[in-house]
Amino acid sequence: MNATTTALSSEQLMQLEDKYGAHNYHPLPVVLAKGDGVYVWDVEGKRYYDFLSAYSAVNQGHCHPAIIGAMIEQAQTLTLTSRAFFNDTLGVYEKYVTEYFGFDKVLPMNTGAEAVETAIKLCRKWAYEKKGINENDAKIIVCDGNFHGRTTTIISFSNDPDANKNFGPFTPGFIRIPYDDIEALEKALQTENVAGFLVEPIQGEAGVYVPQEDFLANARALCTKYNTLFIADEVQTGIARTGSLLAVCGNCTCENKCEKQASYAQPDILILGKALSGGVYPVSAVLANDEIMMVIKPGQHGSTFGGNPIAAKVAVAALDVVTNEQLALNARRLGEIFRKEMQRIIDTTDLVVKVRGKGLLNAIIVNDTPDSATAWNLCVQLKENGLLAKPTHGNIIRFAPPLVMNEEQLMECVAIIEKTIRAFKK
């Protein structure tokens, strides 16, 4: 932290952002200056539990020494070559990540939205060159309530007015169906020229909607039946967040995927981001087997920074932490405890009516309308009591702490949440 920053208060720093930054976010009124594991500190030195994990990017905890060490070491050696040349880290990373998740090839990108755009392009090109759909006629099925990013193409199939109002004209080629509706999916798959089904295994931004247990496996089977690509957006749900390595792993307790599990829904295209770097660097990836990935030829897609040496080293270190520290199993165990404790609180209060989630991706539903300020005010009070969380869709509060949290820390957080709820007045 430089001398100029240390001389400024939280209020002054928030004023700077308000004056000089675009108003495209509405942050909680806290200015963070330090992070370590499950904790963050504001500029005045107050410590908080982080219960958002940068929207599940910091699964491995803030500033994990193994990940930071890998980044620093590589940054002192070689940072960027572009893809005009080979470098000595990318191939090693590509072998590691494809074997880790069980695919032939990976296309490296930087952000989650870029990875989704990449998957869309890949699906369309496969449709024209492999499935035989006429060029420009391919359709991709998506779900109501989806959140895949905020690029122009992605908001074209969003039904969130905040995301798409006054941003048109929109990109055609998408069919939207209700989430977790297998009958609607099969009907849509019978539409002419369908190339893929793009889905979040759990809808995080929409309020942590968990589908029926067999939805993903049934969706996988239907996509196979209709020769359509099953595309899993695991940018938020992947990398152990939901208690398995991937949310499409279902109830598999293995650290890595297990194709023998009936609940495992093998995607044709897997989209990863966020925790792929442990939150220390923008790293995303699209994985697929050769039949799909090899339709992309030189010059048809890429990124100056995608697959850069720092990203490659950081991603390997981040995935090593997930395996070595058994974060999926920890998320599963603590998630069960957390939901049980939230239900205990809900049973004795009128303020919160429901808890839902999987692993350490959870949400509580506040007993008020989505356009009320109740959930926001509750989050402000949680902040005052030392825990940071954020509302989504008005009356829903998402709880997603770093997966390195232990049970004692979790129970301290439960106590903070309970104290805040019981003392809260609308």
C-alpha positions as CSV (number, residue, x, y, z in Angstrom):
1,M,0.0,0.0,0.0
2,N,1.5,3.4,-1.0
3,A,1.7,6.5,1.2
4,T,-1.1,8.2,-0.6
5,T,-3.5,5.3,0.0
6,T,-2.6,5.0,3.7
7,A,-3.4,8.7,4.2
8,L,-7.0,8.3,3.0
9,S,-10.0,7.1,5.0
10,S,-12.6,4.6,3.8
11,E,-15.0,7.5,3.2
12,Q,-12.4,9.4,1.1
13,L,-11.6,6.3,-0.9
14,M,-15.3,5.6,-1.6
15,Q,-15.7,9.2,-2.7
16,L,-12.8,8.8,-5.2
17,E,-14.5,5.8,-6.8
18,D,-17.8,7.6,-6.9
19,K,-16.2,10.7,-8.6
20,Y,-13.8,9.0,-11.0
21,G,-15.2,5.6,-11.7
22,A,-18.2,4.5,-13.7
23,H,-21.2,3.7,-11.6
24,N,-21.6,0.1,-12.9
25,Y,-21.5,-1.4,-9.4
26,H,-23.2,-0.8,-6.1
27,P,-20.6,-2.0,-3.5
28,L,-21.3,-2.5,0.2
29,P,-19.8,0.5,2.1
30,V,-16.5,-1.1,3.1
31,V,-13.0,-0.4,1.7
32,L,-10.8,-3.5,1.8
33,A,-7.0,-3.2,2.0
34,K,-5.8,-6.7,3.0
35,G,-6.8,-10.3,2.7
36,D,-5.5,-13.6,4.3
37,G,-7.3,-16.9,4.1
38,V,-10.9,-16.4,5.2
39,Y,-10.4,-12.8,6.4
40,V,-10.2,-9.4,4.9
41,W,-9.4,-6.1,6.6
42,D,-10.5,-2.5,5.8
43,V,-8.2,0.5,5.6
44,E,-8.9,1.3,9.3
45,G,-7.8,-2.2,10.3
46,K,-11.1,-3.8,11.1
47,R,-11.2,-7.5,10.3
48,Y,-14.1,-9.3,8.6
49,Y,-15.0,-12.8,7.5
50,D,-15.3,-12.8,3.8
51,F,-18.6,-14.6,2.9
52,L,-18.6,-13.8,-0.8
53,S,-15.1,-14.9,-1.9
54,A,-15.2,-12.5,-4.8
55,Y,-18.2,-14.4,-6.2
56,S,-16.4,-17.7,-5.6
57,A,-13.1,-16.7,-7.2
58,V,-11.2,-17.0,-3.9
59,N,-12.1,-20.6,-3.1
60,Q,-8.5,-21.2,-2.0
61,G,-8.6,-18.3,0.4
62,H,-7.1,-14.8,0.1
63,C,-3.4,-14.6,-0.9
64,H,-2.8,-18.4,-0.6
65,P,1.0,-18.6,-0.3
66,A,1.5,-21.4,-2.8
67,I,-0.5,-19.5,-5.5
68,I,1.1,-16.1,-4.7
69,G,4.5,-17.8,-4.7
70,A,3.9,-19.3,-8.2
71,M,2.8,-15.9,-9.5
72,I,5.7,-14.0,-8.1
73,E,8.3,-16.5,-9.4
74,Q,6.9,-16.5,-12.9
75,A,6.4,-12.7,-12.9
76,Q,10.1,-12.3,-12.3
77,T,11.0,-14.6,-15.2
78,L,8.6,-14.1,-18.1
79,T,5.1,-12.5,-18.1
80,L,3.8,-12.4,-21.7
81,T,4.8,-13.5,-25.1
82,S,1.4,-13.5,-26.8
83,R,0.5,-16.6,-28.7
84,A,2.8,-15.5,-31.6
85,F,5.4,-17.7,-29.9
86,F,5.5,-20.8,-27.7
87,N,6.5,-20.4,-24.1
88,D,7.8,-22.9,-21.6
89,T,4.8,-22.9,-19.2
90,L,1.7,-23.2,-21.4
91,G,2.1,-26.7,-22.7
92,V,2.7,-28.0,-19.2
93,Y,-0.4,-26.2,-17.9
94,E,-2.5,-27.5,-20.8
95,K,-1.5,-31.1,-20.1
96,Y,-2.2,-30.7,-16.4
97,V,-5.6,-29.1,-16.7
98,T,-6.9,-31.4,-19.4
99,E,-5.9,-34.5,-17.4
100,Y,-7.3,-32.9,-14.2
101,F,-10.7,-32.5,-15.7
102,G,-10.7,-35.3,-18.3
103,F,-10.7,-33.6,-21.7
104,D,-8.5,-33.8,-24.8
105,K,-7.9,-30.0,-25.3
106,V,-8.2,-26.7,-23.5
107,L,-8.6,-23.2,-25.0
108,P,-7.2,-20.7,-22.5
109,M,-8.8,-17.3,-22.0
110,N,-8.8,-14.7,-19.2
111,T,-12.3,-14.0,-17.8
112,G,-15.5,-16.0,-17.4
113,A,-17.4,-14.0,-19.9
114,E,-14.7,-14.5,-22.5
115,A,-14.8,-18.2,-21.8
116,V,-18.6,-18.3,-22.4
117,E,-18.2,-16.3,-25.6
118,T,-15.5,-18.9,-26.6
119,A,-17.9,-21.8,-25.9
120,I,-20.6,-20.2,-27.9
121,K,-18.3,-19.7,-30.9
122,L,-17.0,-23.3,-30.6
123,C,-20.5,-24.7,-30.4
124,R,-21.7,-22.8,-33.5
125,K,-18.6,-23.8,-35.5
126,W,-19.1,-27.5,-34.5
127,A,-22.7,-27.2,-35.6
128,Y,-21.9,-26.0,-39.1
129,E,-18.8,-28.2,-39.7
130,K,-19.8,-31.4,-37.8
131,K,-23.5,-31.5,-37.3
132,G,-24.4,-30.1,-40.7
133,I,-26.5,-27.1,-39.7
134,N,-26.6,-24.4,-42.4
135,E,-24.3,-21.4,-41.5
136,N,-26.0,-18.7,-39.4
137,D,-28.9,-21.0,-38.5
138,A,-27.6,-22.6,-35.3
139,K,-29.6,-22.1,-32.1
140,I,-28.4,-22.6,-28.5
141,I,-30.8,-23.3,-25.7
142,V,-30.3,-21.3,-22.5
143,C,-32.3,-21.0,-19.2
144,D,-34.4,-18.3,-17.6
145,G,-32.6,-16.6,-14.8
146,N,-29.2,-17.3,-16.4
147,F,-26.1,-15.3,-15.7
148,H,-23.2,-16.0,-18.0
149,G,-21.6,-12.6,-18.1
150,R,-22.4,-9.1,-19.5
151,T,-21.1,-9.0,-23.0
152,T,-23.5,-8.0,-25.8
153,T,-24.0,-11.6,-27.0
154,I,-24.6,-12.9,-23.4
155,I,-27.1,-10.2,-22.4
156,S,-29.0,-11.0,-25.6
157,F,-30.3,-14.2,-24.0
158,S,-30.7,-12.8,-20.4
159,N,-34.1,-12.0,-19.0
160,D,-32.8,-9.6,-16.4
161,P,-33.8,-6.1,-17.4
162,D,-30.8,-4.6,-15.5
163,A,-28.6,-6.6,-17.9
164,N,-30.2,-5.9,-21.2
165,K,-32.4,-2.8,-21.1
166,N,-31.2,-0.2,-23.6
167,F,-28.3,-2.3,-24.8
168,G,-29.8,-3.7,-28.0
169,P,-30.0,-4.6,-30.8
170,F,-29.3,-8.1,-29.6
171,T,-27.6,-11.2,-31.0
172,P,-30.0,-13.8,-32.4
173,G,-29.8,-17.6,-32.2
174,F,-30.9,-18.4,-28.7
175,I,-33.9,-20.3,-27.2
176,R,-34.8,-19.7,-23.6
177,I,-36.5,-22.3,-21.4
178,P,-37.4,-22.5,-17.7
179,Y,-34.5,-23.6,-15.5
180,D,-34.7,-27.2,-14.1
181,D,-37.5,-28.2,-16.6
182,I,-36.5,-31.4,-18.4
183,E,-39.7,-31.5,-20.4
184,A,-39.2,-28.0,-21.7
185,L,-35.6,-28.9,-22.6
186,E,-36.7,-31.9,-24.6
187,K,-39.3,-29.9,-26.4
188,A,-36.7,-27.2,-27.3
189,L,-34.2,-29.9,-28.4
190,Q,-36.7,-30.9,-31.0
191,T,-36.5,-27.5,-32.6
192,E,-34.8,-27.4,-35.9
193,N,-31.1,-26.4,-36.0
194,V,-30.3,-26.7,-32.2
195,A,-26.6,-26.9,-31.6
196,G,-26.1,-26.8,-27.8
197,F,-27.6,-26.4,-24.4
198,L,-25.7,-23.9,-22.2
199,V,-26.5,-24.2,-18.5
200,E,-25.2,-23.3,-15.0
201,P,-25.4,-26.5,-12.9
202,I,-26.5,-24.2,-10.1
203,Q,-27.7,-20.7,-10.8
204,G,-25.6,-18.6,-8.5
205,E,-26.4,-15.0,-9.4
206,A,-30.1,-15.8,-9.7
207,G,-30.1,-16.7,-6.0
208,V,-28.4,-20.1,-5.7
209,Y,-31.1,-22.1,-7.4
210,V,-30.2,-25.8,-7.1
211,P,-31.9,-28.0,-9.7
212,Q,-33.5,-31.4,-9.0
213,E,-30.9,-34.1,-8.4
214,D,-31.4,-35.8,-11.7
215,F,-31.8,-32.7,-13.9
216,L,-28.2,-32.5,-15.1
217,A,-27.8,-36.2,-15.8
218,N,-31.1,-36.2,-17.7
219,A,-30.1,-33.1,-19.6
220,R,-26.9,-34.8,-20.6
221,A,-28.8,-37.9,-21.8
222,L,-31.2,-35.7,-23.9
223,C,-28.3,-33.8,-25.5
224,T,-26.8,-37.1,-26.5
225,K,-30.1,-38.3,-27.9
226,Y,-30.5,-35.2,-30.0
227,N,-26.8,-34.8,-31.0
228,T,-26.6,-31.5,-29.2
229,L,-23.6,-30.2,-27.2
230,F,-24.1,-30.1,-23.4
231,I,-22.2,-26.9,-22.3
232,A,-21.6,-26.5,-18.5
233,D,-20.8,-23.0,-17.3
234,E,-18.9,-23.8,-14.1
235,V,-17.3,-20.4,-13.7
236,Q,-18.9,-19.9,-10.3
237,T,-19.9,-23.5,-9.3
238,G,-16.6,-25.2,-10.3
239,I,-13.3,-25.9,-8.5
240,A,-14.8,-27.5,-5.4
241,R,-17.3,-24.8,-4.5
242,T,-20.3,-27.1,-4.3
243,G,-18.7,-30.0,-2.5
244,S,-17.4,-31.8,-5.6
245,L,-14.7,-30.8,-8.0
246,L,-17.5,-29.7,-10.4
247,A,-21.2,-29.2,-9.8
248,V,-21.9,-31.6,-12.7
249,C,-20.2,-34.3,-10.6
250,G,-23.4,-34.6,-8.7
251,N,-22.9,-36.4,-5.3
252,C,-19.5,-37.8,-6.2
253,T,-17.2,-37.5,-3.2
254,C,-14.0,-37.9,-5.2
255,E,-11.6,-34.9,-5.4
256,N,-11.5,-35.4,-9.1
257,K,-14.4,-36.4,-11.3
258,C,-15.6,-40.0,-11.4
259,E,-17.3,-41.0,-14.6
260,K,-18.7,-44.2,-13.0
261,Q,-21.0,-42.1,-10.9
262,A,-24.5,-42.2,-12.3
263,S,-25.0,-38.6,-11.2
264,Y,-22.0,-37.3,-13.2
265,A,-23.1,-35.3,-16.3
266,Q,-20.1,-35.2,-18.5
267,P,-20.2,-31.9,-20.4
268,D,-19.2,-31.7,-24.1
269,I,-17.8,-28.3,-23.3
270,L,-16.7,-27.2,-19.8
271,I,-16.3,-23.5,-19.0
272,L,-14.1,-22.6,-16.0
273,G,-12.9,-19.3,-14.5
274,K,-12.8,-17.5,-11.2
275,A,-11.2,-20.0,-8.7
276,L,-9.1,-21.5,-11.6
277,S,-6.6,-18.9,-10.4
278,G,-7.6,-18.8,-6.7
279,G,-8.6,-15.1,-7.4
280,V,-5.1,-13.8,-7.9
281,Y,-5.1,-13.4,-11.7
282,P,-7.6,-13.5,-14.5
283,V,-7.6,-17.1,-15.8
284,S,-10.4,-18.9,-17.6
285,A,-10.6,-22.0,-19.7
286,V,-12.8,-23.8,-22.2
287,L,-12.3,-27.6,-22.3
288,A,-13.6,-30.1,-24.9
289,N,-12.5,-33.2,-26.7
290,D,-10.8,-33.2,-30.1
291,E,-13.9,-33.7,-32.2
292,I,-15.2,-30.4,-30.9
293,M,-12.1,-28.3,-30.2
294,M,-10.3,-29.0,-33.4
295,V,-12.9,-27.1,-35.5
296,I,-11.1,-24.0,-34.3
297,K,-8.1,-23.2,-36.7
298,P,-5.3,-20.6,-36.4
299,G,-6.6,-17.0,-36.6
300,Q,-10.2,-17.9,-35.8
301,H,-10.2,-17.3,-32.1
302,G,-7.7,-16.2,-29.5
303,S,-6.5,-13.6,-26.9
304,T,-3.3,-11.7,-26.4
305,F,-3.2,-12.6,-22.7
306,G,-4.9,-16.0,-22.9
307,G,-2.5,-18.7,-21.9
308,N,0.2,-16.3,-20.8
309,P,3.0,-17.7,-18.6
310,I,1.8,-16.2,-15.3
311,A,-1.7,-17.5,-15.9
312,A,-0.4,-21.0,-16.6
313,K,1.7,-21.2,-13.5
314,V,-1.0,-19.7,-11.3
315,A,-3.7,-22.1,-12.5
316,V,-1.5,-25.2,-11.8
317,A,-0.8,-23.9,-8.3
318,A,-4.4,-23.1,-7.7
319,L,-5.6,-26.6,-8.7
320,D,-2.8,-28.2,-6.7
321,V,-4.2,-26.4,-3.6
322,V,-7.7,-27.8,-4.3
323,T,-6.4,-31.3,-4.4
324,N,-3.8,-31.1,-1.6
325,E,-6.1,-29.4,0.9
326,Q,-9.1,-31.5,-0.1
327,L,-11.3,-28.4,-0.5
328,A,-14.2,-30.2,-2.2
329,L,-14.7,-32.5,0.8
330,N,-14.3,-29.6,3.2
331,A,-16.9,-27.6,1.3
332,R,-19.3,-30.5,1.3
333,R,-19.0,-31.1,5.1
334,L,-19.1,-27.5,6.1
335,G,-22.0,-26.8,3.7
336,E,-24.1,-29.4,5.4
337,I,-23.4,-27.9,8.8
338,F,-24.1,-24.4,7.6
339,R,-27.5,-25.2,6.1
340,K,-28.5,-27.1,9.2
341,E,-27.6,-24.1,11.4
342,M,-29.4,-21.7,9.1
343,Q,-32.5,-23.9,9.2
344,R,-32.4,-23.9,13.0
345,I,-32.4,-20.0,12.9
346,I,-35.1,-19.9,10.3
347,D,-37.3,-22.1,12.4
348,T,-37.3,-19.4,15.1
349,T,-37.6,-16.2,13.1
350,D,-39.9,-14.5,10.6
351,L,-37.2,-12.5,9.0
352,V,-35.7,-15.3,6.9
353,V,-37.9,-18.0,5.3
354,K,-35.6,-20.4,3.5
355,V,-32.0,-21.6,3.0
356,R,-30.8,-23.4,-0.1
357,G,-27.5,-24.4,-1.6
358,K,-24.9,-27.0,-2.1
359,G,-21.5,-27.2,-0.6
360,L,-20.4,-23.7,0.4
361,L,-22.5,-22.0,-2.2
362,N,-25.7,-21.1,-0.2
363,A,-28.3,-18.4,0.1
364,I,-31.0,-17.3,2.5
365,I,-34.3,-15.8,1.4
366,V,-35.4,-12.7,3.3
367,N,-39.1,-12.4,4.1
368,D,-39.7,-9.3,2.0
369,T,-40.2,-8.3,-1.6
370,P,-37.3,-8.2,-4.1
371,D,-37.6,-4.4,-4.4
372,S,-37.3,-3.9,-0.7
373,A,-34.1,-2.7,1.1
374,T,-34.3,-5.3,3.8
375,A,-31.7,-7.7,2.5
376,W,-29.3,-4.8,1.8
377,N,-29.8,-3.4,5.3
378,L,-29.2,-6.8,6.8
379,C,-25.9,-7.1,4.9
380,V,-24.9,-3.7,6.2
381,Q,-25.6,-4.9,9.7
382,L,-23.7,-8.1,9.0
383,K,-20.8,-5.9,8.0
384,E,-20.9,-3.9,11.2
385,N,-20.8,-7.3,13.0
386,G,-17.7,-8.5,11.1
387,L,-19.1,-10.5,8.2
388,L,-19.2,-9.5,4.5
389,A,-22.0,-10.7,2.2
390,K,-24.1,-9.2,-0.5
391,P,-27.7,-9.4,-1.7
392,T,-28.6,-10.7,-5.1
393,H,-32.0,-10.2,-6.8
394,G,-33.3,-8.0,-4.0
395,N,-34.3,-10.2,-1.1
396,I,-31.7,-13.0,-1.4
397,I,-28.4,-13.0,0.4
398,R,-25.6,-15.3,-1.0
399,F,-23.2,-16.9,1.4
400,A,-20.0,-18.3,-0.2
401,P,-16.9,-18.2,2.1
402,P,-13.5,-19.4,1.1
403,L,-13.3,-23.2,1.1
404,V,-10.2,-23.1,3.4
405,M,-12.6,-22.2,6.3
406,N,-12.6,-24.6,9.2
407,E,-15.5,-25.6,11.4
408,E,-14.6,-23.3,14.3
409,Q,-14.6,-20.3,12.0
410,L,-17.8,-21.4,10.3
411,M,-19.6,-21.5,13.7
412,E,-18.3,-18.0,14.5
413,C,-19.9,-16.9,11.3
414,V,-23.1,-18.7,12.1
415,A,-23.1,-16.8,15.5
416,I,-22.6,-13.5,13.7
417,I,-25.5,-14.2,11.3
418,E,-27.8,-15.3,14.1
419,K,-27.0,-12.3,16.2
420,T,-27.6,-10.0,13.3
421,I,-30.9,-11.6,12.3
422,R,-32.2,-11.5,15.9
423,A,-31.3,-7.9,16.5
424,F,-32.4,-6.6,13.1
425,K,-35.3,-4.2,12.8
426,K,-36.8,-3.3,9.4
